[in-house]
Amino acid sequence: MKLFVSEGNPHCLKVLAALEVTGVHCDVQYVNHDERVVPFLSRPAVPALLLPSGLHLFSPNAICRYLFEVSGQDSSELCSRWLEWEATDLQPALLQSLHLAVLQGKGSEVSKVLQGPLNYMEQSLRKGNTPYLTGEAVSVADVVLWAALYPVLSDSSLALGECTSVKAWFDRGAVMHSCAAQKVLQGKGLQGMKSFMQRQPAPQSSQCRDAQPCNSN
Amino acid sequence: MALRELSSLEKYLGLKKPNKYSTQGDKKVPVLQNVNGPPLVGLVTVACHLVREAKRPELLGDCAESRAVVQQWLEYRVTKLDGCTREDVKTILKDLNLYLQDKVYMAGNRFTLADTFMFYGIHPLIVDLAVQEKEQYVNVTRWFDHIQHYPGIRHPLPPVVVLRNKIYSSKHH
């Protein structure tokens, strides 16, 4: 089993954090952002996990789920729900946030973009009244969401404001992924992701583009 | 669309009592109220729940590896296939075509939930393809044709004609 990651790629935080939490043994190889690791994908997809069967996993969430399962921790329905929400709702907002903060120097606009998803998490954490997203113990959902939010929430310019439960939850994970953050962001914070972000297509949900079609003049 | 897929899945699974779903947000994300806990939100989450309810866990994969592969393609369906642009369509079909080159089903040799939902998601793309394009993505159309003839899956989507003999020469490609 071999895990391919690249430096400065925020998606790799998830899998490195999951590897650390589960203690699964696995070769980790650092590659360039542009390296085509998964033979059937035309766009570079890192992180990727080469399974013993020879198949490749290219979804960071599926890789994390797999690492948890082989370490004996099956994902609950609640976990699946958080992982789906992360992929469909949080990721588009995060991509837009990182684009704003890392490439356009508009870090001040990040909290506006993330407000909706963070409020949703805040409400769920308050309602559940547990230290972690799915209960009393750390699950794959916590690891995936900690790592996804790490780049923006660890940046001091983003104030969490009223989201006190999110803040308390996030602080519970700080120790665990500080190491992954060092490996991926090399301690440079958001700027550590610059070369990765420059290779990403501009986020589709960019509101100004939706409001003003290019042929409007 | 998502609700129609879930009711098709219920029929396929032979669940006697149809569930009542609500939707959430602009994207009409399906929600299923759950007596045993918080509501289930999201197409993948609800679909996996129905499969467990019907006691058909093998549809989610029969080992850790295939379970991860199934989840990966379910995620691909709701993040990449749904809402893809015209430009994306070519890349998606090209990648899937290469992926399916040596596979019968999305997760290898067994039919899983990934086939069902990739099929529903890709159906509108295949309907739009010209005959010549279908030949270009021969592995995708072979898989697609196989799934649309799989008992209880296609309904209520219209069948798509897939020619089994090439009528264009591939020399031009």
Interface residues (C-beta under 8 A of the other chain):
Chain A: P39 F40 L41 S42 R43 L51 P52 S53 L55 L57 F58 S59 N61 A62 I63 R65 Y66 E69 V70 E77 L78 S80 R81 L83 E84 W85 A87 T88 Q91 K127 G128 Q204
Chain B: K27 V29 G37 P38 L40 V41 G42 L43 V44 T45 C48 H49 R52 A64 E65 R67 A68 V69 Q71 Q72 E75 Y76 V78 T79 T85 T91 K94 D95 L98 Y99 Q101 G108
